[in-house]
């Protein structure tokens, strides 16, 4: 069936249950559509340089090349994927560095009142660390976005040394998401004919060995059942992992990936889509496609994705008009924030702290448009929980 025909009838389907039932099925009969944000319109630019809804405030947490306030750590270039981890009554935000040869991961530690109390490196001298994902055992998986790149398992607390995890496959990694219910980790691949993978560790909690699988289905398929098959050679040489399994489903530039409530959401930048994989039924569906939007799409250049405890998806733009947009459980797509005057950058690393009342992200290249211009922000306010 042709792509457009499939898209017109695609629904989120069983993924709806994770967002609140029938409202999702009704809302996505033609895909998520623009509408009024539950947070209201964006206010004028604030002192931090952001446009936010009424009731929200922001601050700059770190700038590339400058020491994080009150610490000896110089914030890394090109901040990218990130996540938060509970740390006693406080929390830690980790951030990748998407530069060649000297990439890695940095971290900022916060006290319970939000005060910065530390910053440090947890991984150094790796290659183009783009996104990644948190594990249930409190580690951060940092992914290299280069041909035959590795996944590194890092310690957000800065105590244990990072460990390379080749069993998770060598390819142009983007993001990953842990599914503790099925004891697998999903991984996206950032190439125009990339795949969606899942890694099944031999022992859950130990990533030293396991089976790498690839999703199998028609490349044109946008809804319905899919299957998985093992990748014979996760090392990816001489044959790339995406070309080893006949019938592997292709995705146009895999980006962000996030798992919650039985669903793995992932994005593809080449066609501006947000996908949902229902793990219980092994089916896929579309949550958003900008080509199906009535009027001007509010969300373009889809990239990193996260989810609030209230069920809203927060999707960052690489390009577009530098917004983070929300997709609500009733199928509304709307801007949540905008970063004006930074058109040469992209938004990266969206993540909530454990309490869900503080939100972190970066403008990877800031106002300079270079890897040395990165800015990491914190937004505080009445998030829906």
Order of alpha helices (4+ residues) and beta strands (2+ residues): alpha-alpha-alpha-beta-beta-beta-beta-beta-beta-beta-beta-beta-beta-beta-beta-beta-beta-beta-beta-beta-beta-beta-beta-beta-beta-beta-beta-beta-beta-beta-beta
